[in-house]
Amino acid sequence: MLWGFHRLMGVEYERLISWVPSRTALLMTALAIWSLYCLLVGLGNQTPAEPIKVQRPRWGWLLAAFGLYLLALGAYEQAIALLPLWLGLALWQRNAWGKMSGVVIAGMLAAACLIVCLRLSLLPLEPSRYQQQQLRSSLVGPLWDYFSELFPPVGDWNYWQIALSQPSLWLFKEPWDHLMMLLAYIGVLVALLQWRKILSAALLWQAITFLPMTFLHPFEHYTYLPQLGKATMDVGLLLWAVWRFGLSPSSDKDRYRV
């Protein structure tokens, strides 16, 4: 819980809407989430094993999902990174969704192809000088930041080399803060193992939406869409802590068991 709260405390909300690229990235993130919600609602409980309870697909919701994803792509091109997630979800649920899985794949691919065709027809193929300046010459730095974010003990390796070699530092508060965060991360690992089916999806969302942006010089608005995966994981960790330490009724424990 401490690890999750620590990561959620560093957001400065005023900067999210003070810059045009930031606002468009936020709009893209919201539209992408609404698209996923409409997709799941539109498909309902498509369970062939229980034909009595099968719900017909709600075409209005599905069309809204495709349209919202198209708008997300139009708002900010980073949403193209979600296409593998949409396709992977459709393939993963192909037994439950049946033929509708193919409809989802076709709709999402059509939205992505439309945006790509519009971009190729309206904008030059050659990158501008500004775009060339944004390309990174090395990925070591951003990849290190990414993995040290997921595994904080890796990022603290240099600090622990200094702290362990100078015992006098333990008279101050900072080493104890690092130690508490390290112990809290042990709980994170336990939660990831026990709730891996849910939390691994959040990690996958973060990786697929963030890692392509490491080819560019960092900007804060690149992290809005990946941050959703982080926030989902943090909320999941808090729910796991509530379930694990008996802060909810036994019926709730069974409900959240994976």
C-alpha positions in Angstrom: 0.0 0.0 0.0 2.9 2.4 0.8 4.5 1.7 -2.5 1.2 2.4 -4.3 0.4 5.6 -2.5 4.0 6.9 -3.0 3.6 6.6 -6.8 0.2 8.3 -6.8 1.3 11.3 -4.8 3.5 12.9 -7.5 0.9 14.1 -9.9 0.6 17.8 -10.7 -2.8 18.2 -12.2 -2.5 21.8 -13.3 0.1 20.9 -15.9 -2.2 18.3 -17.5 -4.4 21.0 -19.1 -1.9 23.9 -19.4 -0.3 22.8 -22.7 -2.0 21.9 -26.0 -0.1 18.6 -26.6 -1.0 17.7 -23.0 -4.7 18.3 -23.6 -4.8 16.3 -26.8 -3.0 13.4 -25.1 -5.5 13.5 -22.2 -8.4 13.6 -24.8 -6.8 10.6 -26.5 -6.5 8.7 -23.2 -10.2 9.4 -22.3 -11.5 8.4 -25.7 -9.4 5.2 -25.7 -10.8 4.2 -22.3 -14.4 4.9 -23.4 -13.7 2.8 -26.5 -12.7 -0.1 -24.4 -15.7 0.3 -22.1 -18.1 0.4 -25.0 -16.5 -2.7 -26.5 -16.9 -4.7 -23.4 -20.5 -3.5 -22.8 -21.4 -4.1 -26.4 -20.3 -7.7 -26.4 -21.9 -8.5 -23.1 -21.7 -12.1 -21.8 -21.0 -13.9 -25.0 -20.6 -17.4 -23.4 -21.4 -20.2 -25.9 -21.1 -22.8 -23.1 -24.3 -21.4 -21.5 -26.6 -20.6 -24.5 -29.5 -19.6 -22.3 -27.6 -16.7 -20.8 -26.0 -15.6 -24.0 -26.7 -11.9 -24.8 -26.9 -10.6 -28.3 -24.2 -8.1 -29.2 -25.3 -4.5 -28.8 -24.3 -3.0 -32.2 -24.8 0.5 -31.0 -22.1 0.1 -28.3 -19.8 -1.7 -30.7 -20.1 1.1 -33.3 -19.4 3.6 -30.5 -16.3 1.6 -29.5 -15.0 1.8 -33.1 -15.9 5.5 -33.5 -14.3 6.4 -30.1 -11.1 4.6 -31.0 -11.0 6.4 -34.4 -11.4 9.7 -32.5 -8.6 8.7 -30.1 -6.3 8.1 -33.0 -7.3 11.4 -34.5 -6.6 13.2 -31.2 -3.2 11.8 -30.7 -1.3 9.1 -32.7 0.0 7.4 -29.6 -3.3 5.5 -29.5 -2.1 3.3 -32.3 -0.1 1.5 -29.7 -3.4 0.2 -28.3 -4.2 -1.7 -31.5 -2.2 -4.8 -30.4 -4.1 -4.8 -27.1 -7.5 -4.6 -28.8 -6.5 -7.4 -31.3 -5.0 -9.5 -28.5 -8.1 -9.1 -26.4 -10.3 -10.3 -29.3 -8.1 -13.3 -30.0 -8.0 -14.2 -26.3 -11.8 -14.1 -26.0 -12.4 -15.7 -29.4 -14.0 -18.8 -27.7 -16.4 -16.7 -25.7 -17.1 -14.0 -28.3 -17.3 -16.3 -31.3 -17.8 -14.6 -34.6 -17.9 -11.2 -32.9 -14.2 -11.6 -32.2 -13.6 -11.2 -36.0 -15.9 -8.2 -36.0 -13.9 -6.5 -33.3 -10.6 -7.2 -35.2 -12.0 -5.9 -38.4 -13.5 -2.7 -36.8 -10.3 -1.8 -35.0 -8.1 -2.5 -38.0 -10.4 -0.4 -40.2 -10.1 2.6 -37.8 -6.4 2.3 -37.7 -6.1 2.0 -41.5 -8.3 5.0 -42.0 -6.1 7.2 -39.8 -2.9 5.9 -41.5 -4.3 6.6 -44.9 -5.4 10.1 -43.9 -2.0 10.8 -42.5 -0.2 9.6 -45.6 -2.4 11.7 -47.8 -2.3 14.9 -45.8 1.2 15.0 -44.4 4.6 14.4 -46.1 6.3 11.1 -45.6 9.7 12.5 -44.9 10.1 13.5 -41.2 10.5 17.2 -40.5 13.6 18.7 -38.9 11.8 19.0 -35.6 10.7 15.3 -35.8 14.3 14.3 -36.6 15.5 16.2 -33.5 13.0 14.3 -31.3 14.5 10.9 -32.2 16.8 9.5 -29.6 20.3 8.3 -30.3 20.2 5.8 -27.5 17.5 3.9 -25.6 19.6 3.0 -22.6 18.4 5.9 -20.5 14.6 5.6 -21.0 14.7 1.8 -20.7 16.6 2.1 -17.5 14.1 4.6 -16.2 11.2 2.3 -17.2 12.6 -0.8 -15.5 13.7 1.1 -12.4 10.1 2.4 -12.2 8.8 -1.2 -12.2 11.5 -2.5 -10.0 12.6 0.3 -7.6 15.4 -1.8 -5.9 17.2 -1.7 -9.2 17.1 2.1 -9.3 18.3 2.3 -5.7 21.3 0.1 -6.4 23.8 2.9 -6.4 22.2 4.4 -3.3 22.5 1.2 -1.3 26.2 0.9 -2.2 26.8 4.2 -0.5 24.5 3.7 2.4 25.9 0.3 3.3 29.5 1.6 3.1 28.8 4.6 5.4 27.0 3.5 8.6 26.8 7.1 9.8 24.1 7.7 7.2 21.7 5.6 9.2 21.5 8.3 11.8 19.4 10.3 9.3 15.9 9.7 8.0 16.6 9.1 4.3 18.1 5.6 4.5 15.1 4.4 6.6 12.7 5.8 4.0 14.5 3.8 1.3 14.4 0.7 3.5 10.6 1.1 4.1 10.0 1.4 0.4 12.1 -1.7 -0.2 10.1 -3.7 2.3 6.9 -2.4 0.8 8.0 -3.6 -2.6 8.1 -7.2 -1.2 4.4 -6.9 -0.7 4.1 -5.7 -4.3 5.8 -8.8 -5.6 3.5 -11.0 -3.5 0.4 -9.2 -4.8 1.7 -9.6 -8.4 2.1 -13.3 -8.0 -1.3 -13.8 -6.4 -3.2 -11.5 -8.7 -1.1 -12.0 -11.8 -4.1 -12.5 -14.1 -5.4 -8.9 -13.4 -2.2 -7.0 -12.6 -0.2 -8.5 -15.5 -2.8 -6.9 -17.9 -2.1 -3.5 -16.4 1.7 -4.1 -16.8 1.2 -5.1 -20.4 -0.9 -2.0 -21.0 1.9 0.2 -19.6 4.6 -1.5 -21.6 2.9 -1.5 -25.0 1.9 2.2 -24.7 5.1 3.5 -23.2 8.0 1.6 -24.8 7.3 2.8 -28.4 7.6 6.4 -27.0 11.1 5.7 -25.7 12.4 6.3 -29.3 11.6 10.0 -28.7 12.9 12.5 -26.3 10.7 12.4 -23.1 7.7 14.6 -22.7 5.3 14.4 -19.8 2.2 13.9 -22.0 3.8 10.7 -23.4 3.1 9.0 -20.1 -0.6 9.8 -19.7 -1.8 6.7 -21.5 0.8 4.4 -19.9 0.0 6.0 -16.5 -3.5 4.4 -16.7 -1.9 1.0 -16.6 0.2 2.1 -13.5 -2.9 3.5 -11.8 -4.8 0.4 -12.5 -2.0 -1.7 -10.9 -1.8 0.6 -7.9 -5.6 0.3 -7.3 -5.3 -3.4 -7.7 -2.5 -3.5 -5.1 -4.7 -1.6 -2.7 -7.6 -4.0 -3.3 -5.3 -6.9 -2.8 -4.1 -5.5 0.5 -7.7 -5.1 1.7 -8.5 -8.6 0.7 -5.3 -10.1 2.1 -5.4 -8.5 5.5 -9.1 -9.3 6.2 -10.4 -5.8 5.9 -13.5 -7.0 4.0 -16.1 -9.7 4.5 -15.3 -13.2 3.5 -17.8 -13.0 0.6 -15.7 -10.1 -0.8 -12.6 -12.2 -0.6 -14.2 -14.9 -2.7 -15.3 -12.3 -5.2 -11.8 -10.9 -5.7 -10.0 -14.2 -5.7 -8.3 -14.9 -9.0 
